[in-house]
Amino acid sequence: MTHFHTIKIALSFNILTFHTFKKKIMIKKIMIIRLVFSDYVSVTANAIRHVYISQVTAGLVCRLLAKIKVFKCKILESNNDLNA
């Protein structure tokens, strides 16, 4: 093997190492992007879920209060009928 072949093999090995290193960097970047995107989706989903649960809870409380008010009104109306 000549000195030229040794340099060529060394250069090709360095290029291969660089490509492998570049792939590792790309994989790490993709993993970081996935993690950030995953966190963003998780936070957004949690916020939407909390808002939805809050709205549902508020709706249930409002309906319950409305039913109690209507129920009290019916009781008052029936008491007024008895007094008349």
Summary of the structure (lengths in Angstrom):
residues: 84
radius of gyration: 35.6
end to end distance: 120.1
largest distance: 120.9
contacts: 161
relative contact order: 0.04
helix: 96%
strand: 0%
